[in-house]
Amino acid sequence: MTELKSYEGGCHCGKVRYSVKIDLSQPTVSCNCSICQKTGALLNFVPVENFTLKSGEKDLTDYQFNKKVIHHLFCSTCGVRSFARGFGPDGKEMRAINVRCLDGVSLDDLKVMKFNGRDR
């Protein structure tokens, strides 16, 4: 059963802010690809319609690497990567939410699943 809850999140300096409806009872991904390992991101994925960017569009810098299919976005002021834009395996637009950037979320309560992104 899906347990969608609403959260607010964003970057460290507060320029990038968003709201998201997300089910944190589902596993959160700890990926070992080069960027996730270096930034410490813990990711959960939502359809684009569950995400609203409230502020900071002009403050985002887009970084792409490897296959250049994911838009790794970070705040140009504080450097925090609070979400990414991309498409799921089914071709639908999605957002990858860095759960570490959600307000009021206890990381100890998350079910973390390791993902081998390094070898993809």
C-alpha positions in Angstrom: 0.0 0.0 0.0 1.3 3.4 -1.0 1.8 5.8 1.9 2.2 9.2 0.2 3.1 12.0 2.5 3.8 15.6 1.8 7.3 17.0 2.6 9.1 20.3 2.1 12.8 20.2 1.1 15.6 22.1 -0.5 19.2 23.2 -0.4 21.2 24.4 2.5 21.0 28.2 1.9 17.2 28.0 1.2 17.2 29.4 -2.4 16.0 26.1 -3.8 12.8 24.9 -2.1 10.3 22.3 -3.2 7.3 20.3 -2.0 7.0 16.6 -2.8 4.5 13.8 -2.2 6.6 10.7 -1.5 6.3 7.3 0.1 9.2 6.9 2.4 8.1 3.5 3.5 9.5 2.3 0.2 13.3 1.7 0.0 15.5 4.7 -0.3 18.5 4.1 -2.7 22.1 4.4 -1.6 23.9 4.3 -5.0 27.6 3.8 -5.4 28.0 5.6 -8.7 30.7 8.3 -8.8 28.5 11.3 -8.1 26.2 9.7 -5.4 29.2 8.2 -3.6 31.0 11.6 -3.5 27.9 13.6 -2.5 26.4 11.1 -0.1 22.9 11.3 -1.7 20.2 9.0 -0.5 17.5 8.9 -3.3 13.9 8.2 -3.6 12.0 8.6 -6.9 8.7 10.2 -7.6 6.6 11.0 -10.7 7.0 14.6 -11.9 3.4 15.3 -10.8 4.3 14.7 -7.2 7.0 17.4 -7.2 6.6 21.2 -7.2 9.6 23.5 -7.3 8.6 26.5 -5.2 11.7 28.6 -5.6 15.2 28.6 -7.1 14.8 27.6 -10.7 17.2 30.3 -11.7 19.7 29.3 -8.9 20.0 25.7 -10.2 23.1 24.5 -12.1 22.7 21.4 -14.3 25.5 18.8 -14.3 25.4 15.7 -16.6 27.9 13.0 -17.1 28.3 9.5 -18.5 25.2 8.8 -20.6 23.8 12.3 -19.9 20.3 11.2 -19.2 20.0 12.5 -15.6 20.1 16.2 -14.9 22.0 16.4 -11.6 20.9 19.8 -10.3 22.6 21.8 -7.6 22.2 25.2 -6.0 24.7 27.6 -7.5 25.1 29.4 -4.2 25.5 26.6 -1.6 26.3 23.6 -3.9 23.7 21.2 -2.4 22.2 18.7 -4.8 18.7 18.3 -3.4 17.0 16.7 -6.4 17.5 15.6 -10.0 15.4 15.4 -13.2 15.2 12.5 -15.4 13.1 9.7 -16.8 12.3 6.3 -15.3 12.8 3.0 -17.1 9.2 3.2 -18.3 10.0 6.5 -20.0 7.9 8.7 -17.7 9.4 11.9 -16.3 10.5 11.7 -12.7 12.4 13.4 -9.9 15.1 11.8 -7.9 14.7 13.3 -4.4 17.8 13.5 -2.1 16.0 12.4 1.1 18.7 14.0 3.1 17.3 17.4 2.0 13.8 16.8 3.2 12.8 18.7 6.3 12.0 16.7 9.4 12.9 13.2 8.0 14.8 10.9 10.4 17.4 9.0 8.3 17.4 6.2 11.0 13.7 5.5 10.0 14.5 4.8 6.3 14.8 1.4 4.7 18.0 1.8 2.7 18.7 -0.3 -0.3 22.1 -0.5 -1.9 22.3 0.0 -5.7 25.3 -0.7 -7.8 25.3 2.3 -10.1 29.1 2.1 -10.5 28.9 -0.9 -12.9 26.0 0.4 -15.0 
